[in-house]
Amino acid sequence: MVNLSSLLARAAADHSERPAVRLDELVLTYEKLQDSAGRVTSLLASLGVMPGDRVGVMLPNVPAFPIVFYGTLGAGAIVVPMNPLLKNREVAYYLSDSGAKVLFTWHDAAGEVAKGAAGTGTQILEVDEPDLHSLLAGCAPPAVTAEQADDDDAVILYTSGTTGWPKGAELTHANLTRNAELAARAMLNAGPGDVRMGCLPLFHVFGLTAGLNATIVSGGTLTLLPRFDAGKALEIIGRDQVTIFEGVPTMYAAMLHHRTHDSATPRPCGPASPVAPRCRWRSCADSSRPSGA
């Protein structure tokens, strides 16, 4: 049997002191990430969350997201990622349709969430610290985590809703584990020395699978950017010596137009993109390498 949270447990056993997640000066080692996730598992148990229950995660790209994500999986519950920019009508739909028992929401969205959650019965936990320090202070990691079958649901990801109301796609533990392993090893041959840029939204399947889960599988570091900005992204690439950048075409184009200084040039990874930005990115990458590289 596979529980997606076992990816973190294995990484913490093999790379306990290595940095797992970074947000500027806040760095969580694998040991700290696993400890915090375990505390979330205990917190959810105290709120009556049982295996199979749904837990909403309406957070930006901050360390709290992976902490809550793996902590929820450890409880045997199903994660429902939600865009932190949703308005109250959309929040109401997501919560009622998924039947979420608990919702972790970023403090900036608290007003919309309060209006949207009214009458749903969902317990709301407002998050105002990127590492959940105060919220988890009174909790301790459990001795064991919930066991799940390979075909048990791990995540419910909602579609964009372009042709109607968004629909929840049910993704299993085995499905997401294999996707992460393929993204880390077959696509990019990633390892513990890699630093991956985390500017894709973690509530989206690309950022969640190829970003967060693939980083944990390979024992690397995910350096987070809550909201994409080309200048800040380039600063992080240079500061953290990012080796893998995963993005969409508009991100590559924005950085190419913004690029005014030398920085590390990571391995690019993204969906199908227009030829011009892709070729120009590769040209910049080639010109930034030392002679003979």
Stockholm file with secondary structure:
# STOCKHOLM 1.0

chainA/1-293         MVNLSSLLARAAADHSERPAVRLDELVLTYEKLQDSAGRVTSLLASLGVMPGDRVGVMLPNVPAFPIVFYGTLGAGAIVVPMNPLLKNREVAYYLSDSGAKVLFTWHDAAGEVAKGAAGTGTQILEVDEPDLHSLLAGCAPPAVTAEQADDDDAVILYTSGTTGWPKGAELTHANLTRNAELAARAMLNAGPGDVRMGCLPLFHVFGLTAGLNATIVSGGTLTLLPRFDAGKALEIIGRDQVTIFEGVPTMYAAMLHHRTHDSATPRPCGPASPVAPRCRWRSCADSSRPSGA
#=GR chainA/1-293 SS CCCTTHHHHHHHHHSTTSEEEEETTEEEEHHHHHHHHHHHHHHHHHTTCCTTCEEEEECCSSTHHHHHHHHHHHTTCEEEECCTTCCHHHHHHHHHHHTEEEEEEEGGGHHHHHHHHTTTCCEEEEECSTTCHHHHTTCCCCSSCCCCCTTSEEEEEECCCTTSSCCEEEEEHHHHHHHHHIIIIIITCCCTTCEEEECSCTTSHIIIIIIIIHHHHHTCEEEECSSCCHHHHHHHHHHHTCCEEECCHHHHHHHHHHCCSCCCCCEEECSSCCHHHHHHHHHHHHHHSCTTC
#=GC SS_cons         CCCTTHHHHHHHHHSTTSEEEEETTEEEEHHHHHHHHHHHHHHHHHTTCCTTCEEEEECCSSTHHHHHHHHHHHTTCEEEECCTTCCHHHHHHHHHHHTEEEEEEEGGGHHHHHHHHTTTCCEEEEECSTTCHHHHTTCCCCSSCCCCCTTSEEEEEECCCTTSSCCEEEEEHHHHHHHHHIIIIIITCCCTTCEEEECSCTTSHIIIIIIIIHHHHHTCEEEECSSCCHHHHHHHHHHHTCCEEECCHHHHHHHHHHCCSCCCCCEEECSSCCHHHHHHHHHHHHHHSCTTC
//
